[in-house]
Amino acid sequence: CLSVPEIYDEIERPARVWLTYLNYAGEKVEEEAEGLFAVCIQHEIDHLDGVLFIDKLSRLKRDRAVAKVKKLQRDAA
């Protein structure tokens, strides 16, 4: 995720989702997404809800990720 550069981990997500949205004409569209597209949709919805992928990690993994980000910031300064 570009919001947390150089931090990688796996998050379990459903491989298939149904979504409902309004298209550019304001028309309601229902669609099924599968595979990588479904994962990307869920990831972006998380962003809209203010959730980063590290928020879905165990506390230990999240703490390690946050520490790594802080170290990267210190090293860049």
N, C-alpha and C positions, 0 to 999 in steps of 0.2 A: 504494500500500500504506500502510495506517495506521501501520505500523512505521517508515516513513521518509517522514514528511509533506513535502509540497511537492517531492518528487523524483519525476520521471516519466521513463520510458524504455521501450522495447519489448524484450521478451524473446521469442525464438523458442521455441515449445512446440508439441507435436503437437496437432492439432485434434480428435483422437479418441483416447480411452484406454479400456482395460478396467480395472475395479476390482473388488476382492473385499473385502468387509467383513462385520462382524457387525452385525445390526440390534439393536434394543432387546431383542428376545426371545432374543438370542444365536444366532440362525440365520445361517448363511453365505449371503450374497447376492452374486451376480456381476452386473455391470451395465456397459453401455457408456455413456460420456459423450461428448458432441460439443459443438463450438463453445465458447461462453463458459463453459458448465458444466464442460467438460473443462479449460479453462484455470484456472478457479477451483479445481478439485480439485487440480490439479498445484501451484498456488500454496500452497494450505493444507497439502499434504503436505510441501512444502519447509519451511514453518514448523515442522511437527512434527519435521523432521529438523534444525532449527536453521539453515536457510538462508534468507537474505533475497534479494529480487530483485536487489539491488545486487551480491551475490556472483556473479551470473551475467553481469555486465557485463564489458566489456574492462577492463583495468587502468586505462587513461586515464579512461574514463567513470566507473568506480568511484571513483577518486581525486577526480574533480570532484564527484561526488555527496556523498562524505564531507566535502569542504571546504565544500560548500553547507550541509550539515546543521550543521556546526560554526559557520558564520557565523550561521545562523538561531538557534542556541542562544545565541551571544554577544549578538546583537541583542535577544533576548528577556530577557536578564538585566538 
